[in-house]
Amino acid sequence: MRMYDLIKKKRDGGVLTEDEIAYMIQGYTDGRIPDYQMSAMMMAMYYQGLNEAETLTLTMEMAHSGDLLDLSAIQGVKVDKHSTGGVGDKTSLALTPMVAACGVKVAKMSGRGLGHTGGTIDKLESFTGFHTDITTEQFLSQVNRIGIAIMGQTADLAPADKKLYALRDVTATVDQMSLIASSIMSKKLAAGADAIVLDVKTGSGAFMKKEADAAALAREMVRIGNGAGRKTTAVITDMDQPLGYAVGNALEVREAIDTLSGSGPKDFLELCLTLGSHMLLAAGKADRTEQAREKLLGVIADGSAREKLAEFVAAQGGDADMVYHPERLPEAALKESIPAENDGYIEGIVCDEAGICSLMLGGGRETKEDVIDLSVGIVFHKKKGDAVRKGEAVATLHANDKAKLAAAKERLSRAVTISAEPVAKTPLIRQVITQA
């Protein structure tokens, strides 16, 4: 078998066999196939596309290119949740304690933030002492003991995807639907969960700006997951404005705690209930969506979801008392509001701009080596469609640097638009996809 022949075959519209894809991925992972040949293959795939069988085989080969996380030692059905990333997306902070309090085992691998999207691990490190550098044995034991554990992504998980993504990033072959789906799902399958719930964002703050593209990606990932024997559900959700009101690490943690205390933003709670319901259904903890929602609301009402967050934080070295006293979380020294310039209704908040402004304040990373300020960010006071009076605060910036504050304030002011006429609110949940 020669890589030259495989490139020519795909270039001319042929369908690659399982053996051919296995040869290609294994050879590239161990260095036998050079970058220039794989670059040519990626471009051929970009233009010719992949059919369902090719996409599933590519995903499985990438998933098996390194370590597979064996979760068989964890009792019960293991359900994973993945988000395609957004602004103010603190969902895992509230959702995972909620479903764990309902008896669903959550063994999750998460990453750090880069650019205008935040990372779950960074947010959790707002709790003094919290860490994710635990061994696989500790990870499995903790899930069995308290129902939840989160650790950082390992270098040996789907290494073929890491190499391929870096190559696609510099060869203009990133935005091909099958390649995007394979990249995401190879890591999810390698992480070992029995069922997967996907939160696929669409809008100005998402990778997929158009809902039709987000739905196509969701269907592709559901098809892969189900084809690999994992019950997979995708929920298309709005990211045309920040999720909830808070953007920034410690600020988002506070909002997640508020939600677990019964006083969080309605849109954020609705997302947690929707995703959580599908997680409970997949784990067999509920028979109907309505029953699942009742259980999730129940663990908020009786305080057990908040207790589960505290138990989880303590198990990973964090100060659990901060869950009950969020005023002890990191807090910025400077606060300045953006007033509405006139009466009207919030017409829109350019979502990615809000993320960039938080980044400018120090709340995100331009490069992986950057050190972030956990205390800074933005708290919005209005959402799309809300009425506002002239001079009323639309958002408050939290900062520790006057120059950064001034620059972020000027930029964020341009990202919020006000209409004289009433504006319809945008639905958060767009679609639910269970079969491709």
N, C-alpha and C positions, 0 to 999 in steps of 0.2 A: 504494500500500500504506500502511495506517495502523496504528500500534501499537495504537490503541483496538480495532480489529477483531481483531487477533491475541490480545489479552488476552481478549476476549469469546469467541473461538473456543476457546482453551485452557480458560477457565473452565467452558465448557459441555461439555468432554470431547472436543473435536476434536483432530485430529492435525495438527501444524504441518509444512508442506512444507520442503524444503531451502532454497528461495528465501526463505521467510518467516523461518526461523531465521537465515539469512545477513543479511537486512535488519535484524533485531533486534540481532544481535551487533555488526555493523558500525556501526549507528546509535548504539548505547550506547557503544561504544568511542570514537567520535569526538565524542560529546557531543550529538548531534542528538536522542537519546531521553533524557528526564529520569529521574532516580532514582525519582520517584513512579510512573511508568508501569512501569519495570522491576521495582520492588518488587511491584506488582500481578501482573506476569507470574510472578515467582518464587513468589508465594503460590499462583497458579493451578497452576503446575507441581508445587508441593509437594503439593497435594490431588489433582490429576488424574493425576500421574505422567507419565512419558515412555516411549514404546515404544523398541524397539531402534534403529530408524532415526533417530528424533528424538535419542536419546542420542548416537549416533555423529556425527550432523551437528553437534550442539551442541559436542561435543568438538573436532571438526576446525575449526570456525569459530573457536573460542577459540584453538586452537593456531596458526591462521593470522592471528590478530589483530595479531601483532607480528613480531619477527624469528624466523626458523627457523634453527637451528644446522645448517650444512651440514658434515657429517662425511665427505663423499665423498673428501676428500684423505687420509683415514686408510685405510691398506691393511688389507684383511680385514674380517671381520664385527665390528661394534661392538655390544657387549652392555651394557645399563644395568641397574642394580639399584636398586630403590626400597623403602624401609621406611615403613610408616605411623606409625612412631615409638613409642618405648617407653623404659623405664628400664634403664640399663646397656647400651644398644644401641650397641656399638662395632664393629658388624659390618664396616662399610666399611674400617676400619683394618686388619683382617686379611684379609678376603675379597678385596679388590681386588688386593693384592700376590700372593695365592695364584693367582688366575685369570690375572693378567698374567704370572706366572712360567710358566704353562702355555701361553702364547702367545695369550691372548685380549686384544684391545684394549679398554681401559676408559677411555672419555671421559665423565667424570662431573661433573655440576653438583650442588653440595650447599649446604646452608644452615646458619645458626646456630641455637642452641637458644633456646627461649622457653618459660617455664613449667617444668614438671617433666620435660620431655623434652629430651635433649641434642642438640647439633648437631655434625656431623662436622668442620666447619671449626674450631670452638672447640677440639675435642680435638686436632686436628692442630697448632694453634698452641701446644701444650705443647712442641713442638720449637722451640727458640730460632731465630728468624729465618724460620720457615715463613710463607708468604703465598700467597694465592689470587688476588691482583690481577694476573693475567696476561692478555695480549691473546688474542683468538681464534686468531691466527696462532701464537703461542707455545704455546697449548693443543694445537692440532692437531699441531704439530711435535714436541712432547714425547711425545704418544701414539704417533706413528710411531717415535720414537727409543727410548723405554723401555717403551712399552706401557700407560702409565697417566698420567693427569693429572686433577686436580680443581680446579675453579674455582667461585667464587661465582655464584649465580643472578643473571642480568642483569635490569634493570628492563624491558627490551623483550621479554622472553620471555613470551608469552601474557598481554599486558596486560588483555585482556577478563576473564580469570579473576581477576586481582587486583582489578579493580573490582567484579566480581560477588560475589566472596567477601566483600569488605568490606560490601557491601550485604546479603548474606544473614546476615552476622554480627549485624546490628542489626535484622533483620526476622524473626527466629525461623524461618528457612528453610534452615539449614545441614544438618540431619540428614535429607536426602532422598537416597536411594541413588543415583539417576541423576545428581543434581547433585554429590554427593561424588565419584563415579567420573569424571565429566567434568572436574572441577576438577583431580584428580590426573593423569589421563591427558593432558589438554591440554598440561601442562608436559612430561610425558615424551615425547610425540610431537614437540613443538617442539624438544626437545633432540637429536633426530636419530638415535638409536640404531636399529640394525636389529632388535634383539630386546630384550625387557624381561622381567626376573625381578622379581616383586613379593613382598615379605615383608609379609604382612597379619597384624598382631598382634591377639590377642584375650585378654581378661582384665581384671583390675582396673587394670593400668597402661596399657591401650590405649584408643584412641578407641572401638572396638567392643568392648563388654564381653561380649557373647554370641557364642559361636562361630557360631551360625546367621546372625547379622548380618554377621560378618566373612566368612563363606563367600559370602553374597549379594553383598557389595561386591566380593569377589575375582572372582566369576563375571562381574559387570558390567564390571569393568576388563579381564578377559581377553577378553570379547566385543568391547569397544571396540578393544583392541590388535590382535587378530586381524582385525577388520573394517577396520582402517586399514593392514593389510598388514605388521604387525610381529608376529613370533612372540612370544607372551606366555604366561608361566607364573606362577601365583600359588601361594605356599606359605603356609598358615595356621599360625601359630606361637603358642605360649603366651607370654602376658605377665601371668600371675597372680603372678609373682615376678620380681625383677630377672634380667636375662640375665647369666650368669656370676656373679661374686662382687662385682665392682667397680662403683661408681656415682660418677661424678665424672670430670672431664676427664683429668688426668694419670694418675689411678689406672686409668682405662679403657685409656689408651694402654699402660701397663705390662702390663695383662692381654692386650692384643692382641699385644704383643711376646712375652709368654710363650707364647701360642698358636702363633705363628710359630716359636718355639723348641722346640715339642713338649711344653710343660708347662702348657698352658692348661686352663681348666675344660672338662669333658666336654660340657656342654650347649652352650656357645659354639662349641666345635669342631664339634659335630654340626650346628649351624645353618650354619656356614661351609661344611661339606662338602655339605650338602643344597642350599643356594643355589648354591654354586660348581659343583656337578655339572650343574645345569640351565643355568648359563651356558656351561659347556664343551659341553654337548649342542647348545645353540642356535647356538654358533659353529662347530660341526662339528669340534671338537677331541677328541671322544669319540663312540663309537657306542652305548655303554650306560652306565647310571648307575654300575655297579660299576667300569667302566674309568675313568670320570671321577673317582670317589672315590680310586682308586688313584693317579692322576696328582696330585691335590691333596695327598694324604698324602706323595707322593714329593717334592714341592717343599718341604714342611716338613722332611722327613727329611734332604734333601741341603743345606738351608740357603738355597736359591735364593729362597724366598718372603721370608725375612727380608732377604736382600740386595736384593730388589726394593723392599721398603719403604724401605730406606736410600737406594737410588738415586732413588726418587720424592721423598723428603724433601729430599735434596740438590738435585734439579732445581728445586724450588720455594723455594730459599733457606734451607732448614732445616739444623740441625746433625745430620747423619746419624750422627755418633759416638754420639748419644744412643740410637740404635736398638740399639747393642751395649753401651751402658752406661746402662740405664734408671734407674740410681740418680741420674743427673744431671737427670732430669726434675723439675719443680717439686714440692716436698715441704712439707707443712704442719708447723707447729711443735708443734701439740697433737694428741695421740692418746688416745682414751679408749674403753674397751670397754663393751659392754652384756652383763652376765652373765645366764645363764639362771636363772630364779627357782626352778626345780625340775627334777627328772629327767623325761625324756619324749622326745617326738618333735616336730620342728617341724611344726605344723599348717598354718601359713600365714604369708606375709609380704605385707602389703597393699602392692602394688607402687607405686601412685601415691603412697602416703605416704612410701615410701623416696625417691622422686624429689623430693617436696616437702621432705623433710629435707635432702637434698643442696642444694637451692635455698636453704633457710634458712641453711646454712653459708656460702653465698656462691658456690656452684658453678653457679648458673643465673641467669636473668634474669626479673624481673617485667615489665619493659618492654624494648623493643629498645635503649634507650639505656644500660641498666645495664652496668657493667663487672664481669666475673666473675673469681673467684679460681680459677685453674686447678689449684691444689694440693689443694683441699678435696674432701671426699666421704665415702663409706662403703665399707668392705670387709666383706662378709658372710663368715662362716666356716661357715655351715650353710645348707642348702637344704631345701625342703619334703620331709618324710619322713625326714630325717636324725635319728639319735639324739643326745641332748644330756644332759649331766650338770649338776646344780645348780652354779652358779658358773662354768661354762664360758662362754667368750666366744662370743656369737652373732654379734656384729658389732663392728667398730671404726670409730669416727668420727674423721675427720681434719679439723682445724680450725685457724684462726688467730685466733679470737675466743672468749673464754671464755663470754660471754653467749650467743652464737649456738650454741656447743657444748652448753650446758646445755639450751637450748630444744629443739634438735634431738634430743638424747638422750632427753628426756622423751617427745617425740612418737614417736620411732622405737620406744621400748620398748613402746608401746601397739600398734604395728603388727605386732609379732611375737607369735604365739600358740603355745603348747606344749600338746600333748595327752599324757595318760598312756598312751593306747593307740597302737599303730603306725599310721602314716599312709601311704597309698599315694602314691608319687611321680607327678607329673603328666607325661604325655608332652609333649615340646617340639614335635614336628612333628605337627600335627593332620590336615591334608589337603594334597594337591597337586592343583591345578586347572589343566588345560591346555586344556580346552574348556568353554565356557559351556553 
